[in-house]
């Protein structure tokens, strides 16, 4: 039986969690995680011709979401010193004292372990292994080393953030083929123009904490060129799902229209007087990825819906 002190301690931990649930939610970066989980869902849908298997889909998405949340919480712990200095992050729970380092570590490990156990027992080992390495790639390799080592940090580290479509595919098929790697490539190429737009907007913040983001090390004009070139490459890559018959005409039209809009935003960033364009491009890039994968999902199920009414 538990001692009185153990019961009181457990009650204290539970009470603290209830009181500070918003802080715990914040360190999981829920908006980012939701986007990652959505791309995983699309990866699942494209992996099967008809309807998704219930168990693998539900626990796969939950496990991927919890693992991503765990990585985000670890990121908060590791970056707490710079978070306290940067204007964009100074109000996060650890710098504000709402949560302690120990509480965040315990929380991150707990949900990470739950995610791994869930994926191994209720999905498959392949998805669990790939998810684990993605977690380590973002939380440790990127946050601890790459972020402070090279201005190409977001390019190399973007591989971890591009994994969810592959994880979703593996969850329902227990294999990884060339098709989900194309989805990976889309998110991988999308990441630099997405994040460098924010880095331009927050250049002074990154310079203040000696994080070598591209606008800090190579200047804003050079970064603008890189954003535009990566956006051109992104538009070309997003046409490939149609060319290999993974997606149909609706997706092709959507990819071209969205790509043109992204190129317009990237081009507008060359205007020195458009001081708010970097943050506008950053916000649009989030909507771009959501709409692109959303159209891909709709396009996939159009033949299924049509067949139901025949």
C-alpha positions as CSV (number, residue, x, y, z in Angstrom):
1,X,0.0,0.0,0.0
2,X,1.1,3.6,-0.6
3,X,2.2,5.6,2.4
4,X,0.5,8.8,3.4
5,X,3.4,10.9,2.1
6,X,3.3,9.2,-1.3
7,X,-0.4,9.8,-1.6
8,X,0.1,13.5,-0.7
9,X,2.9,13.8,-3.2
10,X,0.8,12.2,-6.0
11,X,-2.1,14.5,-5.1
12,X,0.2,17.5,-5.2
13,X,1.5,16.6,-8.6
14,X,-2.1,16.0,-9.9
15,X,-3.3,19.3,-8.4
16,X,-0.4,21.3,-10.0
17,X,-1.1,19.7,-13.4
18,X,-4.8,20.6,-13.2
19,X,-3.9,24.2,-12.2
20,X,-1.3,24.7,-14.8
21,X,-2.8,22.7,-17.7
22,X,-2.6,25.6,-20.0
23,X,1.1,25.9,-19.3
24,X,1.7,22.2,-20.0
25,X,-0.4,22.6,-23.2
26,X,1.7,25.6,-24.3
27,X,5.0,23.8,-24.0
28,X,3.7,21.1,-26.4
29,X,3.4,23.7,-29.2
30,X,-0.2,22.6,-30.0
31,X,-0.6,24.5,-33.2
32,X,2.6,23.0,-34.6
33,X,1.7,19.5,-33.4
34,X,-1.8,19.8,-35.0
35,X,-0.3,20.6,-38.4
36,X,2.2,17.7,-38.0
37,X,-0.6,15.3,-37.1
38,X,-2.7,16.5,-40.0
39,X,0.1,15.7,-42.4
40,X,0.4,12.3,-40.8
41,X,-3.4,11.7,-41.3
42,X,-3.0,12.6,-45.0
43,X,-0.1,10.1,-45.2
44,X,-2.4,7.5,-43.7
45,X,-5.2,8.2,-46.1
46,X,-3.0,8.1,-49.3
47,X,-1.6,4.7,-48.1
48,X,-4.9,2.9,-48.4
49,X,-7.4,2.8,-51.3
50,X,-10.6,3.1,-49.2
51,X,-11.2,3.7,-45.5
52,X,-8.6,3.9,-42.8
53,X,-8.3,1.1,-40.2
54,X,-9.7,2.5,-37.0
55,X,-7.2,1.2,-34.4
56,X,-4.0,2.0,-36.3
57,X,-5.4,5.4,-37.3
58,X,-6.5,6.5,-33.9
59,X,-3.6,5.3,-31.9
60,X,-1.1,6.1,-34.6
61,X,-2.2,9.8,-34.7
62,X,-2.4,9.9,-30.9
63,X,1.1,8.4,-30.5
64,X,2.6,10.7,-33.2
65,X,1.0,13.7,-31.6
66,X,2.2,12.8,-28.1
67,X,5.7,12.1,-29.4
68,X,5.8,15.5,-31.2
69,X,4.5,17.1,-28.0
70,X,7.3,15.5,-26.0
71,X,9.9,16.8,-28.4
72,X,8.4,20.3,-28.2
73,X,8.5,20.2,-24.4
74,X,12.2,19.1,-24.4
75,X,12.8,22.0,-26.8
76,X,11.4,24.4,-24.2
77,X,13.7,22.9,-21.6
78,X,16.8,23.2,-23.7
79,X,16.0,26.6,-25.0
80,X,14.9,28.2,-21.8
81,X,18.0,30.5,-21.5
82,X,17.5,32.0,-25.0
83,X,13.7,32.0,-24.6
84,X,14.1,34.3,-21.6
85,X,16.0,36.8,-23.8
86,X,14.1,36.7,-27.0
87,X,11.1,38.9,-27.3
88,X,9.1,36.2,-29.2
89,X,9.6,33.6,-26.5
90,X,10.0,35.5,-23.2
91,X,6.5,34.7,-22.1
92,X,6.8,31.0,-22.3
93,X,6.1,29.0,-19.1
94,X,9.7,28.3,-18.0
95,X,11.0,31.8,-18.4
96,X,7.9,33.1,-16.6
97,X,8.3,30.6,-13.8
98,X,5.0,29.0,-14.3
99,X,6.7,25.6,-14.8
100,X,10.1,24.4,-13.5
101,X,12.7,22.6,-15.6
102,X,12.1,19.4,-13.6
103,X,8.3,19.5,-14.1
104,X,8.8,20.0,-17.9
105,X,11.3,17.1,-18.1
106,X,9.0,14.8,-16.2
107,X,6.1,15.8,-18.4
108,X,8.1,15.4,-21.6
109,X,9.4,11.9,-20.6
110,X,6.0,10.8,-19.5
111,X,4.1,11.6,-22.6
112,X,7.1,10.4,-24.7
113,X,7.0,7.0,-23.0
114,X,3.2,6.7,-23.4
115,X,3.6,7.5,-27.1
116,X,6.2,4.8,-27.6
117,X,4.3,2.1,-25.7
118,X,1.1,3.0,-27.6
119,X,2.8,2.8,-31.0
120,X,4.6,-0.5,-30.2
121,X,1.6,-2.3,-28.7
122,X,-1.3,-0.8,-30.7
123,X,0.2,0.2,-34.0
124,X,3.5,-1.4,-35.1
125,X,7.1,-1.4,-34.2
126,X,8.2,0.3,-37.5
127,X,6.2,3.4,-36.7
128,X,7.4,3.4,-33.1
129,X,11.1,3.3,-34.2
130,X,10.7,5.9,-36.9
131,X,8.8,8.2,-34.4
132,X,11.4,7.7,-31.8
133,X,14.2,8.7,-34.1
134,X,12.2,11.7,-35.3
135,X,11.7,12.8,-31.7
136,X,15.5,12.5,-31.0
137,X,16.3,14.3,-34.3
138,X,14.3,17.4,-33.3
139,X,14.7,17.5,-29.6
140,X,18.3,16.6,-29.4
141,X,20.2,16.7,-32.7
142,X,18.5,19.9,-33.9
143,X,17.8,21.8,-30.7
144,X,21.1,20.9,-28.9
145,X,23.6,20.9,-31.8
146,X,22.4,22.0,-35.3
147,X,20.5,25.1,-34.1
148,X,23.6,26.7,-32.8
149,X,26.2,25.1,-35.1
150,X,25.3,26.1,-38.7
151,X,23.1,28.6,-40.6
152,X,21.8,25.5,-42.4
153,X,20.3,24.3,-39.1
154,X,16.7,24.5,-40.3
155,X,17.5,22.8,-43.6
156,X,19.1,19.8,-42.0
157,X,16.9,19.7,-38.9
158,X,13.8,20.0,-41.1
159,X,14.1,16.3,-41.8
160,X,12.6,15.5,-38.3
161,X,9.6,17.8,-38.9
162,X,9.0,16.3,-42.3
163,X,8.6,12.8,-41.0
164,X,4.9,12.7,-40.0
165,X,3.5,11.8,-43.4
166,X,5.9,8.9,-43.5
167,X,4.9,7.9,-39.9
168,X,1.3,8.0,-40.9
169,X,1.9,5.8,-43.9
170,X,3.9,3.3,-41.9
171,X,1.2,3.2,-39.2
172,X,-1.4,1.8,-41.6
173,X,0.8,-0.3,-43.9
174,X,3.7,-1.3,-41.7
175,X,6.1,-0.3,-44.5
176,X,7.7,2.7,-46.1
177,X,7.7,3.0,-49.9
178,X,8.7,5.8,-52.3
179,X,5.3,7.4,-52.2
180,X,5.4,8.6,-48.5
181,X,9.0,9.8,-49.1
182,X,7.6,12.2,-51.7
183,X,5.3,13.6,-49.0
184,X,8.4,13.9,-46.8
185,X,10.2,15.8,-49.5
186,X,7.4,18.3,-49.9
187,X,7.4,19.2,-46.2
188,X,11.3,19.1,-46.1
189,X,11.5,21.6,-49.0
190,X,8.7,23.7,-47.5
191,X,10.5,24.1,-44.1
192,X,13.3,26.5,-45.1
193,X,11.2,29.2,-46.8
194,X,8.7,28.8,-44.0
195,X,11.1,29.3,-41.2
196,X,13.5,31.7,-42.8
197,X,10.6,34.2,-43.3
198,X,10.1,34.1,-39.5
199,X,13.9,34.4,-39.0
200,X,14.0,37.6,-41.1
201,X,11.1,39.0,-39.1
202,X,12.9,38.1,-35.8
203,X,16.5,38.6,-37.0
204,X,17.5,40.9,-34.1
205,X,16.2,38.4,-31.6
206,X,18.3,35.6,-33.1
207,X,21.4,37.8,-33.3
208,X,21.0,38.8,-29.7
209,X,21.3,35.2,-28.5
210,X,24.0,34.2,-31.1
211,X,21.8,31.7,-32.9
212,X,23.2,31.5,-36.5
213,X,20.1,31.8,-38.5
214,X,20.7,32.5,-42.1
215,X,19.5,36.2,-41.9
216,X,22.0,36.7,-39.1
217,X,25.0,35.1,-40.7
218,X,24.5,35.9,-44.4
219,X,22.2,38.9,-44.3
220,X,18.6,39.6,-45.2
221,X,19.1,40.1,-49.0
222,X,20.8,36.7,-49.3
223,X,18.1,35.0,-47.3
224,X,15.4,36.5,-49.5
225,X,17.0,34.9,-52.5
226,X,17.2,31.5,-50.8
227,X,13.5,31.7,-49.8
228,X,12.5,32.5,-53.4
229,X,14.7,29.7,-54.8
230,X,13.4,27.1,-52.3
231,X,9.8,28.2,-53.1
232,X,10.4,27.6,-56.8
233,X,11.8,24.2,-56.0
234,X,8.8,23.5,-53.7
235,X,6.3,24.3,-56.5
236,X,8.1,21.9,-58.8
237,X,8.2,19.1,-56.1
238,X,4.5,19.5,-55.3
239,X,3.6,18.7,-59.0
240,X,5.3,15.2,-58.6
241,X,2.3,13.5,-56.8
242,X,0.2,14.2,-59.9
243,X,3.0,13.0,-62.3
244,X,3.3,9.7,-60.5
245,X,-0.5,9.4,-60.3
246,X,-0.6,9.5,-56.5
247,X,-3.0,12.4,-56.8
248,X,-5.5,13.6,-59.5
249,X,-6.4,16.8,-61.4
250,X,-8.0,18.6,-58.4
251,X,-4.7,18.3,-56.5
252,X,-2.7,19.5,-59.5
253,X,-4.8,22.7,-59.8
254,X,-4.6,23.3,-56.1
255,X,-0.9,22.8,-56.0
256,X,-0.3,25.2,-58.9
257,X,-2.6,27.9,-57.5
258,X,-1.1,27.6,-54.0
259,X,2.4,27.5,-55.4
260,X,1.7,30.7,-57.4
261,X,0.5,32.4,-54.2
262,X,3.6,31.3,-52.3
263,X,5.9,32.6,-55.1
264,X,4.1,35.9,-55.0
265,X,4.6,36.2,-51.2
266,X,8.3,35.2,-51.6
267,X,8.7,37.8,-54.4
268,X,7.1,40.5,-52.3
269,X,9.8,40.0,-49.7
270,X,12.3,41.7,-52.0
271,X,10.5,45.0,-51.4
272,X,12.4,46.8,-48.7
273,X,9.4,49.0,-47.9
274,X,7.2,45.9,-47.2
275,X,8.5,45.5,-43.7
276,X,5.6,43.2,-42.6
277,X,6.0,40.9,-45.6
278,X,8.3,38.4,-43.8
279,X,5.7,37.6,-41.1
280,X,2.9,37.6,-43.7
281,X,4.9,35.1,-45.7
282,X,5.5,33.0,-42.6
283,X,1.8,33.0,-41.8
284,X,0.8,32.2,-45.4
285,X,3.3,29.3,-45.5
286,X,1.5,27.6,-42.6
287,X,-1.9,27.9,-44.4
288,X,-0.2,26.8,-47.6
289,X,0.9,23.5,-46.2
290,X,-2.5,22.9,-44.5
291,X,-4.4,23.7,-47.7
292,X,-2.0,21.7,-49.9
293,X,-2.4,18.5,-47.8
294,X,-6.1,19.2,-47.4
295,X,-6.6,19.3,-51.1
296,X,-4.6,16.2,-51.5
297,X,-6.9,14.5,-49.0
298,X,-10.1,15.6,-50.8
299,X,-8.6,14.6,-54.1
300,X,-7.9,11.1,-52.8
301,X,-11.4,10.5,-51.6
302,X,-13.3,12.0,-54.6
303,X,-13.3,8.6,-56.5
304,X,-14.5,6.8,-53.4
305,X,-17.4,9.3,-52.9
306,X,-18.3,9.1,-56.6
307,X,-18.4,5.3,-56.5
308,X,-20.9,5.4,-53.6
309,X,-23.4,7.3,-55.7
310,X,-23.2,5.1,-58.8
